[in-house]
């Protein structure tokens, strides 16, 4: 079983880090994973994406060819990176920044990711971790325990509690 993810937004939203964390969580679960990234020359504000492939078997091609899940944290990213979605794909959008969702035939989850970060944690910089919590709750691609461990391995010291809370907020955005 191979799953392909594309995490997209603008530079500065932490989506490269989110991809690295997702891949690390998969490795902690004993799965194989590969992560790649691409971003514009701007330090902040340009389009960026992180792609992650998670599999139980060897991964023979390191690029996402059929994303099962697209996380779009900006309208520009949604427009730019949704071209290869199909009816079996899932799109997760940040409802604060994405207002026009393309009709690709699949399921869409419009979530208040950045709004939740600002309102519940006081800073939008936790939006990427909230998005990861929602993505993992929705897909079950990695265990919540491995995701938390991978997050705590990568975030700055002193922010562990807020990042744990961000994961919880993200998971709670997905209703069973």
VMD Tcl script that draws the C-alpha trace (Angstrom):
set ca {
  {0.00 0.00 0.00}
  {1.59 3.26 -1.18}
  {0.22 6.69 -0.24}
  {1.27 9.96 -1.85}
  {0.90 13.37 -0.19}
  {1.46 16.91 -1.42}
  {1.65 19.63 1.24}
  {1.50 23.05 -0.37}
  {1.27 26.70 0.53}
  {3.53 29.71 0.63}
  {7.06 30.03 1.92}
  {7.10 30.63 5.65}
  {4.10 28.41 6.47}
  {6.32 25.51 7.53}
  {5.19 22.99 4.93}
  {8.68 21.70 4.16}
  {9.09 20.96 7.87}
  {5.63 19.35 7.93}
  {6.66 17.00 5.10}
  {9.87 16.06 6.90}
  {7.90 15.37 10.09}
  {5.34 13.22 8.24}
  {8.11 11.16 6.61}
  {9.91 10.76 9.94}
  {6.69 9.58 11.62}
  {6.32 6.94 8.91}
  {9.87 5.73 9.53}
  {9.14 5.56 13.27}
  {6.15 3.34 12.40}
  {8.47 0.99 10.47}
  {7.30 2.12 7.05}
  {9.35 3.38 4.14}
  {9.16 7.05 3.25}
  {10.63 9.58 0.90}
  {10.23 13.35 1.08}
  {11.04 15.97 -1.54}
  {10.52 19.69 -1.65}
  {10.29 22.58 -4.03}
  {9.95 26.28 -3.44}
  {10.38 29.57 -5.23}
  {13.38 31.88 -4.77}
  {11.49 34.05 -2.25}
  {12.26 33.38 1.42}
  {8.61 34.05 2.29}
  {5.48 34.36 0.21}
  {6.45 32.29 -2.82}
  {4.82 28.98 -3.65}
  {6.22 25.96 -1.83}
  {5.43 22.28 -1.69}
  {6.63 19.23 0.12}
  {5.82 15.80 -1.24}
  {5.86 12.63 0.81}
  {5.47 9.03 -0.31}
  {4.82 6.44 2.39}
  {4.83 2.74 1.62}
  {5.20 -0.69 3.15}
  {7.21 -1.80 0.09}
  {10.15 -0.35 -1.85}
  {9.56 3.08 -3.39}
  {10.94 2.97 -6.93}
  {10.22 6.55 -8.02}
  {10.82 9.46 -5.64}
  {8.22 11.89 -7.00}
  {4.50 12.07 -6.33}
  {2.65 11.10 -9.52}
  {-0.88 10.60 -8.15}
  {-1.46 12.53 -4.93}
  {-4.00 10.84 -2.70}
  {-4.03 13.88 -0.44}
  {-3.33 17.53 -1.24}
  {-3.00 19.99 1.62}
  {-3.48 23.51 0.23}
  {-2.66 26.29 2.68}
  {-3.02 29.13 0.12}
  {-5.16 29.88 -2.92}
  {-2.08 30.05 -5.13}
  {-0.97 26.60 -3.96}
  {-4.46 25.22 -4.47}
  {-4.53 26.53 -8.03}
  {-0.98 25.45 -8.84}
  {-0.84 21.98 -7.29}
  {-4.36 20.53 -7.75}
  {-4.05 19.77 -11.48}
  {-3.47 16.03 -11.04}
  {-6.14 15.27 -8.44}
  {-8.92 12.85 -9.35}
  {-12.10 11.45 -7.84}
  {-10.09 9.24 -5.47}
  {-8.07 12.18 -4.13}
  {-8.74 14.20 -0.99}
  {-8.06 17.91 -0.62}
  {-7.59 19.62 2.73}
  {-7.69 23.40 2.55}
  {-7.08 26.21 5.00}
  {-10.44 27.97 4.86}
  {-8.84 31.31 5.79}
  {-6.74 31.41 2.62}
  {-8.50 29.12 0.11}
  {-11.90 30.30 -1.06}
  {-12.10 28.78 -4.56}
  {-11.72 25.00 -4.61}
  {-11.48 23.30 -8.01}
  {-14.01 20.61 -8.82}
  {-11.91 17.46 -9.22}
  {-14.60 14.99 -8.12}
  {-12.99 14.00 -4.84}
  {-13.61 14.86 -1.20}
  {-12.74 18.31 0.17}
  {-12.20 19.26 3.81}
  {-12.23 23.04 4.28}
  {-10.71 23.50 7.74}
  {-10.00 26.62 9.84}
  {-6.32 25.70 10.23}
  {-4.65 29.11 10.54}
  {-7.66 30.59 12.33}
  {-7.42 27.81 14.94}
  {-3.68 28.43 15.39}
  {-4.26 32.14 15.99}
  {-7.32 31.73 18.23}
  {-6.26 28.73 20.31}
  {-2.47 29.04 20.42}
  {-1.93 32.75 19.84}
  {0.39 32.31 16.85}
  {-0.19 31.30 13.24}
  {3.18 29.54 13.13}
  {1.54 26.42 14.59}
  {-0.75 26.06 11.54}
  {1.52 23.49 9.89}
  {1.36 21.22 12.94}
  {-2.42 21.64 13.17}
  {-2.64 20.67 9.48}
  {-0.52 17.55 10.14}
  {-2.81 16.53 12.99}
  {-5.85 16.83 10.72}
  {-4.14 14.98 7.85}
  {-3.10 12.08 10.07}
  {-6.50 11.83 11.77}
  {-8.15 11.79 8.34}
  {-5.84 9.24 6.69}
  {-4.41 7.16 9.53}
  {-1.20 6.97 7.47}
  {0.94 7.07 10.61}
  {0.19 6.53 14.28}
  {-0.60 9.53 16.46}
  {2.24 8.45 18.77}
  {4.85 8.45 15.98}
  {3.57 11.76 14.68}
  {3.91 13.36 18.11}
  {7.41 11.92 18.55}
  {8.47 13.20 15.09}
  {7.05 16.66 15.86}
  {8.87 16.83 19.18}
  {12.12 15.74 17.47}
  {11.91 18.73 15.09}
  {10.39 21.71 16.90}
  {12.37 24.27 18.91}
  {12.96 23.48 22.57}
  {10.41 25.19 24.79}
  {7.55 24.82 22.26}
  {6.75 21.16 22.95}
  {3.50 21.77 24.86}
  {2.11 24.17 22.26}
  {3.01 21.74 19.47}
  {1.31 18.87 21.29}
  {-1.76 21.09 21.63}
  {-1.52 21.98 17.90}
  {-1.63 18.27 16.99}
  {-4.67 17.80 19.23}
  {-6.44 20.81 17.68}
  {-5.77 19.46 14.19}
  {-7.05 16.00 15.04}
  {-10.17 17.52 16.56}
  {-10.90 19.41 13.32}
  {-11.71 16.01 11.76}
  {-15.00 14.67 13.04}
  {-15.41 10.89 13.18}
}
mol new
graphics top color blue
foreach p $ca { graphics top sphere $p radius 0.5 }
foreach p [lrange $ca 0 end-1] q [lrange $ca 1 end] { graphics top cylinder $p $q radius 0.2 }
display resetview
